């Protein structure tokens, strides 16, 4: 199984050149719930800041991240929680 946390971090770094990026696998907190898989890697929290987000509102920022992770969101990732700031 590929390291989804690292894949997310790599794609977001390439797309946004963040000044802050933390990707946390929260899958263990969702064990037994819908979308949870054995071995985790299905529920993530992303805390990111990047200058590119300066002129975007909250919805635009989230859409930009969703666009970068579109393949993963339609497959491997069940839930993505995020905090997105300019910076």
N, C-alpha and C positions, 0 to 999 in steps of 0.2 A: 504494500500500500504506500502510495506517495505521501510525503509530508505536506499536508494541506496548509498548515500554518506557515511553513516556509514558502510555499507557492504563492499564497496570498501576499506575504511580505514582499516577495520578489516582484510581483506584478504591480503592486501599489508603489513601490520604490521606483520602478521603471517609468510608470505613468505620471507620477506627481512629484518626484524628488522631495520627499517630506523632510521637514526639520524635526519632526517627532513621529515615530511610528511604533506602536506596540500591538501585536496580534496575539490574542489569548484564546486558546482552545477551551471553551466552557462546556464541552460535551458531557463531562462527568456530572455536571449539575442537572443534566436533562435525561439521565439514564432512566429507562422505562417509559419515557414520554414519546410522543409522535416524532418521527424523524431521527430518533437516536439510534446509533448503530454500535454494535460491539466494536471496541477499539477506538471509539470517539471520532474525532475529525468531522463532525457534522454541525456543530454550533460554535460560532466564533464572535469575539468582541474585537473591534478595531478602534484604536485611539490614534488618530492621525492629525497632523497639522502640516500645512504646506502653503506657500505663498500663492499658488494657483487658485486657491479657494477664496482669496480676498474679496473678489467682486461677485461671489456667488452667495445666494441665500442658502438656508439649511437644506431645502428640498433639492436644489441644483447640486449641492455638494454630494448628497446621498445618491442622486442619480448618476453622477460622474463615477463614483465608486462602484455602484451596481453595474455600470456599463463595462468597466474594466474587468469585473469578476463575473460577467454574464454567463460564461460557460460553466463555471463552478456553481453558480447559483441555480442553474437549471439541472444540475446533476448532483455533485457531492455535498454541497453545503445546504443544510436544511434551514438554518437560521443565521442571520448576520446582524449583530447589534453594533452600532457605531457612534463614536464621538468624533466630529470633524470640525477642525478649527482652521482659520487662516494663520499663517505663521511661517 
